[in-house]
Amino acid sequence: MEEKGKQALQSPLIPNQEEISIEFSGEMSQASGWTEEVVAEVKKQVGLAGPLIAVSLLQYCLQMISIMFVGHLGELALSGASMATSFASVTGFDLLLGMGSALETLCGQAYGAKQYHMLGVHTQRAMLILLVISIPLAFIWSYTSHILITLGQDVEIAIEAGKFILWMIPSLFAYGLLQCIIRFLQTQNIVFPMMICSLITATLHILICWILVLKIGLGNRGAALANTISYWNNVLLLVLYVNFSPTCMKTWTGFSKEALHDILDFLKLAIPSAIMICFEYWSFEMVVLLSGLLPNPKLETSVLSISLNTCWMVYMISVGLGGAISTRVSNELGAGRPRGARLAIYVVSAIALTEGLIIATATISVRGVWGRLYSNEEEVISYVANMMPLLALSDFLDGIQCVLSGAARGCGWQNICAWVNLGAYYVAGIPSAIVFAFVLHVGGKGLWMGIICALSVQVVMLLIIILCTNWDKEASKAEARVYSYGNNTDVAS
């Protein structure tokens, strides 16, 4: 009887209390470990994104400050400077920004794989190529007036824009170098010094603008020259940091002839990266141009310009988050940690959703007063108030697509994203905008609804790609990319 009792107590149908306790403690430890990983990842991303957001905003402020000073010179000077700034972005800055973004993949994965010397090699190669690319772009800028007049723009404004952009030509070369150095530091998680350098540059820019525009009396040429000086100031500050800071000793070992090799391989990533960025950025500029074809074009263009400026300002937050996730994904894949890359994307998605909801709520909350910051005309103020809910939705979607695009850059999917952006903006977005605005007669709101359609398609397509990704394979691809570059340069040297 005693033996039967013992057997009953030990029966598998009756759980052993010690086993239950062990299993429970194991589950608790797993949950605790997972929570700690998430918290650690959140800290890493916030630590990266915060300074990167500040850097993006401060750099965006340079051209805004210049335009504000030019605004005091009269309507013609302001129109010319605004058109020149837009032309400079479309034909120069966007292209250099896109090509420089290839370093987010190359430097980020090399850093994760601890191939530290390759960061300097990749950066030098990118600097060389972007400087060469800037030469034909400078030639295009020198004919800005002729190009704008040929495109049907007002002659006086086109001539004024041409004068402005001539004084900005040296900034092309500085901007290309700046994008390379920023990616070089960003992929090493060195972001606070970039923020300090950008803050110093932006602060000095106000003084430089005041001296050149108002004190010396160079007018809008002074504002353009101030942009050039400030971009070079930023480059100089970062170059001094890279050369003298001990944090870059392993990654920057001086100039090397290795940078002259694998140029075609770099271009295979840089060109799709530029196309990916340009397809997106150009579509927003195209919407403003289309607004000039609507009835009452002055009102429509003014409101669309305000909407675009508001959108770009908020977009700088998303740019910081996109840069952070690009760095985290590329570092994790380069280190052979696919699970870490996947976790980073989950975390940044949650952050982007939260940020998007906050921004959207704030945008709707200020809809009644936002237009007053730009105009005293009630018609403009009322129109801007009606546009704000659409801006809130586009800001929300833009935040999500920006972090998904950042994750894609970290993986090296620029080729895929170029096709995604082509389909989203030029197959879905712009045609939808034309239909809403000109066929259904929704006006400027219809143009922005087209942008929302494009963002929606882009988000869905990127989500599908990321959800279907085999992260183990991506880690293997990253390893192959890192060591193929390393082996090539070893052989070449």
TITI-572856 format. One record per residue (C-alpha): y, x negated, z negated. Coordinates in pm, 1 decimal, padded with zeros to 6 digits. Layout:
BEGIN
Y:X:Z
...
END
This chain:
BEGIN
00000.0:00000.0:00000.0
00239.9:-00284.1:-00086.0
00164.9:-00453.6:00249.8
00230.7:-00126.7:00436.4
00561.6:-00092.5:00251.2
00661.9:-00442.1:00351.9
00565.8:-00374.8:00712.2
00773.4:-00057.7:00709.6
01071.2:-00248.7:00576.1
01027.9:-00511.4:00848.8
00977.0:-00254.4:01126.2
01206.5:-00302.9:01428.6
01299.4:00063.7:01400.0
01480.7:-00016.9:01077.1
01760.7:-00272.0:01138.3
01768.1:-00578.5:00917.5
02097.2:-00588.4:00726.4
02130.4:-00964.4:00765.8
02088.1:-00936.8:01145.6
02351.1:-00662.1:01158.7
02587.8:-00880.2:00960.1
02531.7:-01181.5:01189.1
02579.9:-00973.1:01506.0
02895.1:-00811.7:01367.9
03043.8:-01144.1:01262.3
02960.3:-01286.7:01605.4
03136.2:-01000.3:01781.5
03432.5:-01037.0:01548.9
03455.0:-01410.2:01616.0
03436.0:-01347.9:01992.5
03712.1:-01087.3:01971.0
03917.3:-01320.8:01753.8
03863.7:-01606.9:01999.1
03964.2:-01389.9:02295.2
04277.7:-01273.3:02111.0
04371.8:-01631.9:02032.7
04329.9:-01724.6:02400.0
04553.7:-01437.9:02510.0
04819.7:-01523.3:02250.1
04810.7:-01889.5:02352.8
04843.7:-01792.4:02720.7
05137.7:-01561.6:02645.0
05312.9:-01846.5:02460.8
05256.6:-02084.6:02752.1
05388.8:-01838.6:03007.5
05691.8:-01732.7:02804.3
05770.7:-02098.9:02737.2
05758.9:-02165.0:03110.6
05920.0:-01845.3:03237.1
06220.1:-01841.8:02999.2
06377.1:-02167.8:03121.4
06273.9:-02096.2:03482.6
06455.2:-01761.3:03471.1
06763.0:-01940.0:03337.5
06739.4:-02202.0:03615.5
06713.5:-01930.0:03883.5
07008.6:-01734.2:03742.9
07226.6:-02043.1:03703.5
07158.0:-02160.5:04058.6
07223.9:-01810.1:04190.7
07555.2:-01816.5:04003.5
07685.4:-02112.8:04208.1
07743.5:-01908.3:04523.4
07854.3:-01603.6:04322.5
08123.1:-01808.2:04143.9
08246.2:-01948.5:04475.5
08267.2:-01598.8:04626.9
08459.3:-01476.7:04320.6
08720.6:-01749.7:04365.0
08746.9:-01677.5:04739.0
08793.5:-01308.7:04656.1
09140.2:-01392.8:04521.9
09245.5:-01536.5:04859.4
09237.1:-01210.0:05052.9
09005.6:-00976.2:05240.7
08956.1:-01200.2:05546.5
08864.9:-01506.1:05338.9
08621.4:-01299.6:05131.0
08456.5:-01144.3:05436.8
08420.5:-01483.8:05604.2
08274.3:-01649.4:05294.6
08032.0:-01360.3:05237.7
07911.5:-01370.8:05598.5
07879.8:-01750.6:05587.2
07676.8:-01734.2:05265.2
07440.6:-01478.5:05416.6
07407.4:-01681.4:05738.8
07342.0:-01998.9:05537.9
07062.0:-01830.1:05345.3
06891.4:-01685.2:05652.6
06914.8:-01996.5:05871.7
06877.0:-02271.3:05612.5
06825.2:-02219.3:05243.6
06541.2:-01965.2:05271.4
06347.2:-02195.7:05504.2
06387.6:-02500.4:05277.7
06299.8:-02293.7:04970.1
05982.2:-02172.7:05139.5
05869.6:-02515.6:05257.0
05937.9:-02667.6:04916.6
05721.2:-02398.3:04757.1
05412.9:-02567.2:04906.6
05447.2:-02818.2:04621.7
05361.5:-02542.7:04375.5
05008.2:-02557.7:04513.7
04977.0:-02931.0:04579.1
05151.3:-03070.6:04270.3
05021.8:-02796.8:04039.4
04656.2:-02850.0:04130.3
04691.5:-03230.2:04128.7
04841.9:-03214.9:03777.9
04559.7:-02991.7:03655.4
04306.0:-03237.6:03798.8
04490.4:-03526.4:03624.7
04561.9:-03696.0:03956.6
04907.1:-03773.6:03824.5
05017.3:-04029.4:04084.8
04963.3:-03770.0:04359.2
05252.7:-03557.9:04227.7
05497.3:-03831.9:04320.5
05332.0:-03882.9:04659.6
05338.5:-03509.8:04744.5
05702.5:-03481.5:04632.0
05817.8:-03782.1:04834.1
05638.9:-03648.5:05142.1
05807.7:-03308.9:05097.0
06148.9:-03473.6:05048.4
06109.7:-03670.4:05370.1
06004.8:-03365.6:05573.6
06275.8:-03138.0:05434.5
06544.0:-03398.4:05503.4
06426.4:-03422.5:05863.8
06414.5:-03041.5:05897.9
06771.8:-03022.5:05764.6
06907.2:-03214.6:06066.0
06847.7:-02938.2:06328.0
06953.1:-02677.3:06070.8
07283.6:-02862.3:06027.5
07326.4:-02854.7:06406.3
07275.9:-02474.8:06401.3
07531.5:-02440.2:06119.7
07790.2:-02632.2:06321.3
07780.4:-02350.5:06580.6
07799.7:-02064.9:06327.0
08117.3:-01911.3:06472.6
07978.0:-01906.2:06827.3
07647.0:-01757.1:06710.4
07813.2:-01481.2:06507.6
08052.5:-01389.5:06790.5
07757.5:-01376.7:07033.0
07581.6:-01139.8:06791.1
07879.9:-00905.9:06809.8
08049.9:-00983.2:06478.6
08425.9:-00954.9:06433.0
08592.5:-01263.5:06588.4
08830.6:-01337.0:06298.4
08556.3:-01306.0:06036.9
08317.1:-01516.0:06248.4
08573.6:-01796.4:06284.6
08641.6:-01787.1:05909.6
08268.0:-01799.1:05836.2
08231.9:-02096.5:06070.4
08503.9:-02289.5:05886.7
08339.9:-02211.9:05551.7
07988.3:-02316.4:05651.0
08101.2:-02646.8:05808.6
08198.6:-02768.5:05462.0
07857.5:-02663.1:05332.0
07651.6:-02867.0:05579.9
07594.5:-03159.0:05335.7
07457.4:-02906.9:05084.8
07158.1:-02846.8:05314.8
07021.3:-03193.3:05242.0
07088.4:-03159.1:04870.0
06922.1:-02816.7:04856.9
06602.3:-02945.5:05018.1
06579.4:-03235.5:04771.9
06656.0:-02999.2:04484.8
06366.8:-02767.0:04570.4
06125.3:-03061.5:04578.7
06235.5:-03203.1:04243.0
06227.6:-02860.7:04078.3
05865.1:-02805.1:04189.6
05773.6:-03158.7:04083.2
05895.8:-03090.2:03728.3
05788.5:-02724.3:03712.0
05424.3:-02800.6:03789.8
05421.7:-03046.4:03497.6
05558.0:-02775.9:03265.5
05883.6:-02973.6:03229.3
06129.8:-02684.4:03246.7
06378.7:-02721.9:02961.0
06550.6:-03030.5:03113.5
06588.1:-02837.8:03440.9
06761.3:-02558.2:03252.5
07004.4:-02803.7:03087.4
07084.5:-02971.8:03420.6
07143.5:-02631.7:03585.4
07368.9:-02524.2:03298.5
07577.6:-02841.9:03326.7
07600.3:-02794.0:03704.2
07708.4:-02428.9:03679.0
07968.6:-02508.3:03411.1
08116.8:-02791.7:03616.2
08111.0:-02568.6:03924.0
08369.2:-02334.9:03770.3
08603.6:-02629.6:03711.8
08540.0:-02773.8:04059.6
08610.9:-02436.1:04223.7
08934.0:-02395.4:04026.0
09054.6:-02741.7:04126.7
08960.0:-02724.1:04494.9
09037.4:-02357.7:04566.9
09341.5:-02285.4:04352.7
09486.6:-02614.7:04228.5
09463.7:-02828.1:04543.7
09485.0:-02522.8:04767.7
09191.1:-02582.4:05002.6
09118.4:-02210.5:05003.6
08773.7:-02098.4:05118.2
08699.6:-02451.6:05240.9
08739.4:-02562.8:04879.9
08481.2:-02306.3:04766.8
08234.4:-02431.2:05028.5
08299.8:-02793.6:04931.9
08248.4:-02696.1:04565.9
07901.3:-02561.4:04657.5
07817.1:-02891.0:04826.3
07939.0:-03101.4:04532.6
07752.1:-02887.1:04279.2
07419.9:-02901.6:04464.4
07446.4:-03280.4:04481.8
07545.0:-03291.8:04111.9
07227.4:-03099.7:04026.0
07015.5:-03335.2:04237.5
07174.5:-03640.8:04075.0
07114.7:-03511.6:03721.7
06747.8:-03436.7:03792.7
06694.8:-03771.5:03969.9
06833.3:-03952.5:03664.8
06599.3:-03754.5:03440.6
06291.2:-03824.3:03654.3
06366.8:-04197.0:03674.7
06449.6:-04256.8:03309.0
06245.6:-03998.5:03117.5
05910.7:-04116.9:02973.3
05760.1:-03774.2:03051.5
05749.7:-03863.1:03423.5
05614.9:-04216.2:03392.3
05264.4:-04120.9:03509.8
05373.6:-03888.2:03787.7
05667.0:-04080.2:03933.6
05576.9:-04443.3:03996.0
05843.5:-04519.1:04254.8
05855.2:-04472.9:04629.3
05530.4:-04527.6:04815.5
05427.9:-04561.7:05181.1
05148.4:-04313.4:05099.7
05410.9:-04041.3:05148.4
05406.0:-04117.1:05521.7
05042.2:-04008.4:05550.8
04895.4:-03653.2:05562.5
05221.8:-03509.1:05695.5
05036.7:-03263.8:05921.6
04823.5:-03143.3:05628.7
05139.7:-03080.4:05428.5
05295.4:-02887.8:05717.1
04983.4:-02669.6:05743.1
05068.8:-02539.8:05395.3
05449.9:-02568.8:05408.0
05503.3:-02371.0:05729.2
05307.6:-02060.6:05614.0
05483.0:-02093.9:05279.2
05821.8:-02084.3:05454.7
05713.5:-01789.8:05672.4
05592.1:-01605.5:05361.3
05931.7:-01644.9:05188.6
06145.0:-01583.9:05497.9
05964.0:-01265.0:05601.0
06045.9:-01117.1:05261.6
06403.4:-01240.6:05219.0
06511.1:-01168.5:05575.7
06403.8:-00805.1:05551.4
06663.1:-00741.3:05277.6
06938.9:-00898.6:05488.6
06822.4:-00686.6:05785.0
06867.5:-00369.4:05580.1
07233.4:-00458.5:05516.9
07284.2:-00525.9:05889.5
07125.8:-00189.4:05975.8
07363.2:-00015.0:05734.1
07649.2:-00113.4:05967.0
07500.8:00116.2:06233.1
07511.8:00426.1:06011.5
07790.3:00685.5:06009.8
08070.5:00570.3:05777.8
07954.8:00205.3:05800.0
08215.7:00068.9:05556.0
08083.4:00290.2:05275.7
07717.6:00230.2:05362.8
07757.9:-00147.8:05396.1
07954.5:-00172.2:05071.3
07693.7:00023.3:04874.7
07400.0:-00159.9:05032.8
07568.8:-00494.4:04955.8
07615.2:-00390.1:04592.5
07252.5:-00278.8:04581.7
07135.6:-00608.2:04730.1
07342.3:-00816.5:04488.1
07205.3:-00613.7:04196.3
06852.6:-00652.2:04328.4
06885.4:-01030.8:04370.2
07026.5:-01070.0:04018.8
06729.9:-00886.2:03864.7
06495.1:-01067.3:04104.2
06580.3:-01398.1:03934.7
06381.7:-01277.8:03631.2
06080.8:-01214.1:03852.6
06127.5:-01554.0:04018.7
06093.9:-01718.2:03677.0
05775.2:-01524.1:03601.2
05641.2:-01605.2:03949.5
05707.3:-01974.9:03896.9
05534.8:-01965.3:03558.9
05216.2:-01800.3:03687.9
05209.9:-02027.2:03993.0
05212.2:-02328.5:03761.8
04951.6:-02185.4:03525.0
04710.1:-02083.0:03803.9
04743.9:-02409.9:03995.6
04700.8:-02617.0:03677.7
04392.4:-02422.6:03568.3
04226.2:-02432.5:03910.8
04302.2:-02801.5:03948.1
04142.1:-02863.5:03608.1
03830.9:-02668.2:03715.6
03891.5:-02377.5:03477.4
03860.6:-02058.3:03688.0
03835.2:-01839.5:03378.1
04172.9:-01973.0:03259.0
04333.8:-01892.0:03594.7
04199.4:-01535.3:03583.1
04321.6:-01488.0:03225.3
04666.7:-01619.1:03321.9
04694.5:-01354.0:03595.8
04590.5:-01074.2:03357.2
04850.0:-01187.1:03103.5
05137.1:-01223.0:03351.4
05053.5:-00881.8:03500.1
05097.5:-00723.7:03157.8
05424.9:-00914.3:03108.1
05551.1:-00808.6:03453.3
05468.9:-00442.9:03389.5
05654.7:-00452.0:03057.4
05953.0:-00634.0:03208.1
05958.2:-00394.4:03502.7
05965.9:-00086.9:03280.7
06247.4:-00231.5:03069.6
06454.5:-00327.3:03375.5
06392.4:00008.7:03543.7
06498.7:00196.6:03230.3
06811.6:-00017.7:03193.8
06899.0:00028.6:03563.0
06881.6:00408.6:03538.4
07074.8:00403.5:03210.0
07377.6:00225.5:03361.6
07380.2:00417.3:03690.0
07703.6:00599.5:03603.1
07908.1:00286.2:03531.6
07750.4:00013.5:03745.2
07952.0:00097.4:04056.6
08278.5:00056.7:03862.5
08206.8:-00315.0:03824.7
08238.7:-00349.7:04202.8
08485.0:-00080.6:04312.1
08753.3:00160.9:04194.1
08677.7:00416.7:04465.7
08499.8:00726.6:04334.5
08304.9:00767.9:04657.8
08148.0:00422.0:04617.8
08084.9:00470.8:04244.8
07910.2:00804.1:04304.8
07699.1:00664.5:04589.9
07590.8:00364.0:04379.3
07491.7:00601.9:04097.6
07266.9:00791.9:04341.2
07112.2:00465.1:04461.2
07026.9:00333.6:04114.0
06698.2:00527.8:04065.0
06574.8:00379.3:04395.5
06686.7:00034.7:04278.6
06496.3:00087.4:03953.3
06175.4:00161.2:04143.0
06223.0:-00133.0:04380.9
06296.1:-00368.2:04087.5
05974.4:-00253.3:03918.4
05765.2:-00312.7:04231.1
05945.1:-00637.7:04309.4
05855.8:-00776.1:03967.0
05486.6:-00705.8:04023.6
05477.9:-00847.9:04377.8
05667.0:-01157.6:04266.7
05407.5:-01254.9:04004.8
05120.8:-01172.3:04240.5
05284.1:-01388.9:04508.9
05328.7:-01663.5:04250.5
04957.8:-01648.5:04167.3
04881.6:-01665.3:04539.1
05096.0:-01980.2:04577.1
04911.4:-02134.7:04284.8
04583.8:-02075.3:04471.8
04717.6:-02200.6:04805.6
04698.0:-01863.2:04984.4
05022.1:-01905.1:05177.6
04851.2:-01836.2:05510.8
04714.1:-01503.8:05385.6
05044.1:-01405.5:05221.2
05238.1:-01474.8:05541.1
05027.3:-01209.3:05716.0
05058.2:-00975.0:05416.8
05438.0:-01003.0:05421.6
05450.5:-00958.2:05798.5
05253.4:-00635.4:05770.5
05432.6:-00508.1:05461.3
05791.3:-00568.7:05573.3
05785.0:-00552.9:05953.0
05498.8:-00312.6:06025.8
05555.4:-00077.2:05731.5
05895.2:-00146.6:05569.8
06158.6:-00188.7:05841.3
06014.5:00083.8:06071.5
06003.8:00321.7:05771.2
06364.1:00233.2:05688.6
06471.7:00312.3:06045.1
06285.3:00644.4:06040.5
06430.3:00749.4:05703.6
06785.1:00639.4:05786.7
06825.1:00730.5:06153.8
06560.4:00992.6:06231.7
06554.0:01187.2:05904.7
06924.6:01110.1:05844.1
06881.0:01002.1:05481.4
07141.0:00725.5:05531.9
07160.9:00411.8:05319.9
06916.4:00558.3:05068.7
06666.8:00584.7:05353.4
06705.2:00214.7:05430.9
06624.4:00129.1:05070.2
06328.5:00370.1:05076.4
06193.7:00153.6:05358.6
06214.1:-00150.2:05129.1
06022.0:00045.1:04863.9
05751.7:00125.1:05122.3
05727.6:-00246.6:05206.2
05701.7:-00349.0:04840.4
05433.9:-00085.2:04776.2
05219.7:-00208.6:05066.5
05269.6:-00569.6:04959.0
05166.2:-00498.8:04598.1
04855.0:-00303.4:04701.7
04741.0:-00570.7:04947.2
04794.5:-00857.5:04702.2
04614.2:-00664.7:04426.7
04313.2:-00606.0:04652.7
04300.1:-00976.3:04743.6
04321.6:-01090.2:04380.6
04065.8:-00835.4:04253.8
03817.6:-00944.6:04522.7
03862.2:-01316.0:04451.8
03573.7:-01539.3:04345.5
03754.9:-01768.2:04102.4
03472.1:-02021.2:04084.9
03509.9:-02074.7:04459.9
03886.6:-02108.0:04422.9
03836.8:-02380.2:04162.8
03604.0:-02561.1:04402.4
03859.8:-02531.1:04682.4
04129.4:-02670.0:04455.0
03908.2:-02965.4:04364.6
03835.6:-03031.6:04732.9
04207.0:-03011.8:04819.1
04310.6:-03248.6:04540.7
04049.4:-03515.3:04610.4
04075.7:-03491.9:04989.8
04443.6:-03587.4:04959.3
04358.9:-03858.6:04708.9
04083.3:-04005.8:04926.0
04301.4:-03997.6:05236.5
04580.0:-04187.1:05067.2
04336.9:-04435.2:04915.7
04193.0:-04506.9:05258.8
04536.7:-04527.5:05415.1
04666.9:-04766.6:05154.7
END
